[in-house]
Amino acid sequence: MYTQRYATSSPAVPKVRPVFHFDQVTVDFGKLKALRSVQLSVLPKDILFVTGASGAGKSTLLNMMAGLVEPTSGKIQRLQDDSRFFVASVFQDLRLWNEKTCEQNMWVSYDARLYDSREQFHKELLELSRVLGIYDHLGTKIEQCNGGLKSKVAMVRALLAKPDALLADEPTSALDRDASFRLFELLNHYNQRKGLTIVWATHNREMVKQFPGKVAHLDAGRLMYAGQACFI
């Protein structure tokens, strides 16, 4: 069982090459220390829940994984920096086109190198839309959608890109309980069947306890715990 606590005095990289490895990472935004001496590894096929109160550093941690923020001190290694490993992100800025429909936003992920045909892509788009309850809204413009529907569209778009890892920052904040669990059941399927590495920042402790995975708990930028979810 994975019950290790990360000690800030031990910068050793695990034998399995991590998807992300933080080595004594500190991030300062002026006088604000967003992260403090974080030592953490995310391994291939991990499901990692990043927990903590607002302002604890969750978004900063995920932004670093996405390459949007660099350390003030310490080092971060990202597998995608020197390989074809592809990381998709669903952050609070969903970056959807308001004037386009839900389906048109999803088609942005089409890549002929990933699919045998446009028909195959469309079939998968429809299947994911049915699972998440978007099917009846495919022709609706994003500007007419509520926050929950927009989050689902962004998630389907990310999955259609067939990423090796998915970063999700509070993707269920606009969803009710049933929709939240349906979404994570889908992601758990992708993890188990397709080896998708998932890093999910969340306040939802109920969901963390319901699904298998690991937890990295932050408090005021410090990593307080890293290990099995069942121990929180």
C-alpha positions as a printed NumPy array, in Angstrom:
array([[  0.   ,   0.   ,   0.   ],
       [  1.101,   3.551,  -0.742],
       [  1.306,   5.197,   2.655],
       [  4.507,   7.194,   2.254],
       [  4.728,  10.711,   3.633],
       [  6.98 ,  12.904,   1.549],
       [  9.814,  14.281,   3.643],
       [ 11.229,  17.576,   2.483],
       [ 14.72 ,  16.334,   3.338],
       [ 14.583,  13.459,   0.834],
       [ 14.677,  14.584,  -2.813],
       [ 15.067,  11.1  ,  -4.309],
       [ 13.165,  10.502,  -7.532],
       [ 11.177,   7.21 ,  -7.57 ],
       [ 12.548,   4.355,  -9.701],
       [  9.525,   4.574, -12.001],
       [  9.931,   7.749, -14.024],
       [  7.362,  10.216, -12.652],
       [  4.93 ,  12.16 , -14.757],
       [  5.651,  15.089, -12.431],
       [  8.346,  15.389,  -9.778],
       [  8.638,  18.354,  -7.418],
       [ 12.014,  18.679,  -5.715],
       [ 11.931,  21.214,  -2.872],
       [  9.736,  23.532,  -4.931],
       [  8.898,  26.979,  -3.612],
       [  6.784,  29.49 ,  -5.533],
       [  6.579,  33.144,  -4.505],
       [  4.166,  35.693,  -5.912],
       [  5.658,  38.829,  -4.414],
       [  5.306,  38.488,  -0.654],
       [  2.939,  35.532,  -1.008],
       [  4.479,  32.077,  -0.732],
       [  2.084,  29.989,  -2.798],
       [  4.12 ,  26.79 ,  -2.35 ],
       [  6.795,  26.036,   0.234],
       [  9.474,  23.367,  -0.23 ],
       [  7.108,  20.877,  -1.86 ],
       [  8.476,  17.376,  -2.411],
       [  6.032,  15.293,  -4.449],
       [  5.919,  12.748,  -7.264],
       [  3.023,  11.769,  -9.501],
       [  3.583,   8.401, -11.146],
       [  2.096,   7.044, -14.383],
       [ -1.507,   5.824, -13.927],
       [ -1.87 ,   7.608, -10.573],
       [ -5.107,   9.204,  -9.485],
       [ -4.047,  12.067,  -7.223],
       [ -6.534,  14.279,  -5.409],
       [ -5.035,  17.631,  -4.435],
       [ -6.928,  18.905,  -1.402],
       [ -6.797,  21.935,   0.856],
       [ -8.673,  25.112,   1.66 ],
       [ -8.954,  28.023,  -0.76 ],
       [ -5.543,  29.644,  -1.052],
       [ -3.697,  26.511,   0.05 ],
       [ -1.78 ,  26.287,  -3.242],
       [ -3.828,  23.74 ,  -5.207],
       [ -4.165,  25.812,  -8.376],
       [ -0.509,  26.823,  -8.256],
       [  0.512,  23.166,  -8.017],
       [ -1.571,  22.24 , -11.07 ],
       [ -0.406,  25.292, -12.995],
       [  3.167,  24.161, -12.413],
       [  2.327,  20.714, -13.759],
       [  0.85 ,  22.363, -16.845],
       [  3.999,  24.43 , -17.341],
       [  2.227,  27.734, -16.676],
       [  4.231,  28.542, -13.538],
       [  7.91 ,  27.888, -12.799],
       [  9.573,  27.529,  -9.373],
       [ 11.06 ,  30.432,  -7.505],
       [ 13.422,  27.841,  -6.058],
       [ 13.737,  24.074,  -6.336],
       [ 13.072,  22.03 ,  -9.466],
       [ 10.132,  20.45 , -11.237],
       [ 10.5  ,  17.655, -13.764],
       [  7.694,  17.071, -16.245],
       [  7.605,  13.963, -18.382],
       [  5.997,  15.89 , -21.25 ],
       [  8.952,  18.286, -21.435],
       [ 11.132,  15.728, -23.203],
       [  8.731,  13.13 , -24.613],
       [  5.509,  12.744, -26.549],
       [  3.595,  12.429, -23.295],
       [  0.528,  14.661, -23.676],
       [ -1.128,  16.466, -20.77 ],
       [ -4.627,  17.97 , -21.06 ],
       [ -5.935,  20.565, -18.62 ],
       [ -9.424,  21.534, -17.483],
       [ -8.939,  24.611, -15.355],
       [-11.373,  27.189, -14.02 ],
       [-10.851,  29.231, -17.181],
       [-12.463,  26.656, -19.476],
       [-11.439,  28.462, -22.668],
       [-14.584,  27.624, -24.594],
       [-15.85 ,  29.611, -27.576],
       [-19.077,  31.244, -26.434],
       [-20.408,  31.79 , -29.943],
       [-19.938,  28.124, -30.919],
       [-22.107,  25.164, -29.929],
       [-21.169,  22.498, -27.425],
       [-20.42 ,  20.063, -30.243],
       [-18.352,  22.58 , -32.184],
       [-16.227,  23.178, -29.085],
       [-15.634,  19.429, -28.777],
       [-14.549,  19.122, -32.41 ],
       [-11.512,  21.248, -31.576],
       [ -9.932,  18.046, -30.23 ],
       [-10.161,  16.166, -33.522],
       [ -6.745,  15.   , -34.7  ],
       [ -6.451,  12.692, -37.705],
       [ -3.345,  11.129, -36.117],
       [ -5.442,   9.885, -33.188],
       [ -8.528,   8.622, -35.008],
       [ -9.028,   6.355, -38.001],
       [-11.743,   8.636, -39.323],
       [-13.923,  11.626, -38.482],
       [-16.767,   9.141, -38.043],
       [-14.858,   7.342, -35.305],
       [-14.219,  10.644, -33.534],
       [-17.886,  11.625, -33.814],
       [-18.995,   8.265, -32.419],
       [-16.78 ,   8.736, -29.358],
       [-18.001,  12.32 , -28.977],
       [-21.607,  11.117, -28.916],
       [-20.852,   8.305, -26.453],
       [-19.132,  10.636, -23.985],
       [-21.913,  13.182, -24.392],
       [-24.517,  10.589, -23.495],
       [-22.571,   9.451, -20.438],
       [-22.278,  12.983, -19.058],
       [-25.764,  14.137, -20.049],
       [-24.72 ,  16.574, -22.78 ],
       [-26.309,  14.793, -25.744],
       [-29.498,  16.876, -25.804],
       [-27.469,  20.1  , -25.678],
       [-24.936,  19.464, -28.445],
       [-26.499,  22.17 , -30.607],
       [-26.678,  24.731, -27.798],
       [-24.272,  27.663, -27.929],
       [-21.884,  27.892, -25.004],
       [-23.113,  31.397, -24.186],
       [-26.507,  29.832, -23.419],
       [-25.116,  27.069, -21.16 ],
       [-24.905,  27.07 , -17.379],
       [-21.644,  26.488, -15.545],
       [-22.191,  22.761, -15.071],
       [-22.803,  22.123, -18.757],
       [-19.746,  24.156, -19.711],
       [-17.603,  22.065, -17.348],
       [-18.859,  18.86 , -18.94 ],
       [-18.126,  20.147, -22.44 ],
       [-14.582,  21.083, -21.412],
       [-14.051,  17.643, -19.886],
       [-15.31 ,  15.785, -22.96 ],
       [-13.132,  17.98 , -25.168],
       [-10.103,  17.076, -23.053],
       [-10.83 ,  13.331, -23.142],
       [-11.373,  13.377, -26.912],
       [ -7.779,  14.596, -27.266],
       [ -6.667,  11.221, -25.817],
       [ -4.253,  12.644, -23.234],
       [ -1.776,  10.587, -21.23 ],
       [ -2.514,  12.745, -18.183],
       [ -5.386,  15.013, -17.198],
       [ -5.145,  17.993, -14.853],
       [ -8.494,  19.143, -13.458],
       [ -8.896,  22.137, -11.148],
       [-12.22 ,  21.954,  -9.283],
       [-14.088,  20.62 , -12.357],
       [-17.148,  19.657, -10.294],
       [-17.624,  23.029,  -8.571],
       [-20.64 ,  23.781, -10.8  ],
       [-22.033,  20.213, -10.736],
       [-24.472,  18.576,  -8.353],
       [-23.541,  15.441,  -6.426],
       [-24.838,  12.931,  -8.976],
       [-23.184,  14.674, -11.912],
       [-19.913,  14.944,  -9.979],
       [-19.853,  11.237,  -9.231],
       [-20.824,  10.354, -12.806],
       [-17.917,  12.412, -14.089],
       [-15.417,  10.79 , -11.786],
       [-16.75 ,   7.32 , -12.549],
       [-15.969,   8.084, -16.183],
       [-12.472,   9.294, -15.333],
       [-11.895,   6.269, -13.125],
       [-12.811,   4.106, -16.144],
       [-10.237,   5.95 , -18.251],
       [ -7.662,   5.429, -15.525],
       [ -8.344,   1.71 , -15.147],
       [ -8.82 ,   0.824, -18.828],
       [ -6.576,   3.317, -20.604],
       [ -3.961,   4.157, -17.989],
       [ -4.906,   7.842, -17.79 ],
       [ -2.97 ,   9.684, -15.073],
       [ -5.316,  12.049, -13.234],
       [ -4.53 ,  14.986, -10.968],
       [ -7.717,  16.471,  -9.556],
       [ -7.863,  19.526,  -7.268],
       [-11.003,  19.397,  -5.157],
       [-12.77 ,  20.46 ,  -1.964],
       [-15.073,  17.44 ,  -2.226],
       [-13.891,  15.179,   0.601],
       [-16.853,  12.84 ,   0.068],
       [-15.712,  12.03 ,  -3.45 ],
       [-12.101,  11.608,  -2.361],
       [-13.195,   8.965,   0.14 ],
       [-15.426,   7.156,  -2.37 ],
       [-12.851,   6.573,  -5.097],
       [ -9.461,   4.848,  -5.051],
       [ -6.455,   7.098,  -5.315],
       [ -3.853,   9.134,  -3.51 ],
       [ -4.072,  12.498,  -1.786],
       [ -1.722,  15.459,  -1.615],
       [ -3.055,  17.783,   1.089],
       [ -1.839,  21.372,   1.135],
       [ -2.067,  23.959,   3.886],
       [ -0.766,  27.494,   3.309],
       [  1.488,  26.229,   0.522],
       [  2.988,  23.356,   2.508],
       [  2.477,  19.712,   1.629],
       [  1.089,  18.279,   4.847],
       [  0.297,  14.758,   3.664],
       [  0.846,  12.565,   0.609],
       [ -0.502,   9.041,   0.589],
       [ -3.602,   6.901,   0.323],
       [ -6.929,   8.697,   0.316],
       [ -8.297,   6.391,   2.992],
       [ -5.905,   7.914,   5.536],
       [ -7.35 ,  11.43 ,   5.439]])
